[in-house]
Amino acid sequence: MRITRKLIFAIEAVLYIAYTSSGRPVQRSEIANSQGIPCRYLEQVLQYLVRAGILRGVRGPRGGYRLARERRRIFLGEIARLIIDLDGGLLEAPVQSDIGRCVLTPIWQELQEDYLKKLDALSIEDLCSEARSAGIEQSQKATMDFAI
């Protein structure tokens, strides 16, 4: 089992939007810059999250991404399953031997289920509370707009 960079990027992006947006759309470049995520790679992840109904895209010059539902209704397990399914599962390689299929595969599957159950118990709201407790600044400075 492994936790991929794509999964970490997805969770960080959703958490960043939930924690700092104050209801405004958050642009991809803002997320990428603040989290140190490559913009091109992040765009793919954000589109997966939009298609899954976790985020909602907002068009226009002040567009970006918003949560598609309340923070307390988005769970890490949902995000993890989405990314895991896209990446082809948690197991690194198919098991070839009888002993691997009969003995090891059930253990790996049980561990995967435990891993996902733990993530199912954590909501984005829980992570926002952790961030507040850690003293992380909640809202980003408003970007200046020189449009007339």
Backbone hydrogen bonds, N-H to C=O, Kabsch-Sander energy under -0.5 kcal/mol:
donor,donor_aa,acceptor,acceptor_aa,energy
4,T,2,R,-0.7
8,I,4,T,-2.0
9,F,5,R,-3.1
10,A,6,K,-2.3
11,I,7,L,-2.5
12,E,8,I,-2.8
13,A,9,F,-2.5
14,V,10,A,-2.2
15,L,11,I,-2.7
16,Y,12,E,-2.7
17,I,13,A,-2.4
18,A,14,V,-2.6
19,Y,15,L,-2.7
20,T,16,Y,-2.4
21,S,17,I,-1.6
24,R,21,S,-2.0
26,V,65,Y,-2.4
27,Q,25,P,-0.5
31,I,27,Q,-1.8
32,A,28,R,-2.8
33,N,29,S,-2.7
34,S,30,E,-2.3
35,Q,31,I,-2.3
36,G,32,A,-1.3
37,I,32,A,-1.7
42,L,38,P,-2.7
43,E,39,C,-2.2
44,Q,40,R,-1.1
45,V,41,Y,-1.5
46,L,42,L,-2.9
47,Q,43,E,-2.2
48,Y,44,Q,-2.0
49,L,45,V,-2.0
50,V,46,L,-2.0
51,R,47,Q,-2.6
52,A,48,Y,-1.7
53,G,50,V,-1.5
54,I,49,L,-2.4
55,L,49,L,-1.5
56,R,66,R,-2.8
58,V,64,G,-3.0
63,G,60,G,-2.0
64,G,58,V,-1.8
65,Y,26,V,-1.9
66,R,56,R,-2.2
68,A,54,I,-2.6
69,R,54,I,-0.6
73,R,70,E,-1.7
74,I,71,R,-1.4
75,F,73,R,-0.5
76,L,119,L,-0.7
76,L,122,L,-2.7
77,G,119,L,-1.3
78,E,75,F,-0.7
79,I,75,F,-1.5
80,A,76,L,-3.0
81,R,77,G,-2.6
82,L,78,E,-1.8
83,I,79,I,-2.2
84,I,80,A,-3.0
85,D,81,R,-2.6
86,L,82,L,-1.8
87,D,83,I,-2.1
88,G,84,I,-0.7
88,G,85,D,-0.6
89,G,84,I,-3.1
101,R,97,S,-2.5
102,C,98,D,-3.0
103,V,99,I,-2.3
104,L,99,I,-1.3
105,T,100,G,-3.0
107,I,103,V,-0.8
108,W,104,L,-2.6
109,Q,105,T,-2.7
110,E,106,P,-2.1
111,L,107,I,-2.4
112,Q,108,W,-2.4
113,E,109,Q,-2.4
114,D,110,E,-2.4
115,Y,111,L,-2.5
116,L,112,Q,-2.5
117,K,113,E,-2.3
118,K,114,D,-2.1
119,L,115,Y,-1.7
120,D,116,L,-2.2
121,A,117,K,-0.9
121,A,118,K,-0.6
122,L,119,L,-1.2
123,S,121,A,-0.5
124,I,71,R,-0.9
124,I,74,I,-2.4
125,E,71,R,-1.1
127,L,123,S,-1.7
128,C,124,I,-2.4
129,S,125,E,-2.3
130,E,126,D,-2.0
131,A,127,L,-2.3
132,R,128,C,-2.4
133,S,129,S,-2.5
134,A,130,E,-1.8
135,G,132,R,-1.5
136,I,131,A,-2.3
140,Q,20,T,-0.8
146,F,144,M,-0.5
